Amino acid sequence: HSSYFRKPINVLYQELAQHQEWARRLREMVLEKERAVESAPSFMRADAQKVLLATEQRLARCEAALLKLENQITHREKHQ
């Protein structure tokens, strides 16, 4: 946690932009996986749902990291 506070704010902004891009890509992947579940034959649906769930979990972790970065930037800007 404390290591983030030693990073220059421009580095935090770069990481924020990177996480925003990853989140955007993961949202697209979730939509693709949802379509895959819908179009999967019944015998393959369970596997498609597992892949969808894993992708949704990746997105949730990415969004949590994104929120953490946003909070760190906000904190940093308030206490300059």
PyMOL commands that set and color helices and strands:
alter all, ss='L'
color gray80, all
select helices_A, chain A and resi 2-6+9-39+42-78
alter helices_A, ss='H'
color red, helices_A
deselect
rebuild
show_as cartoon
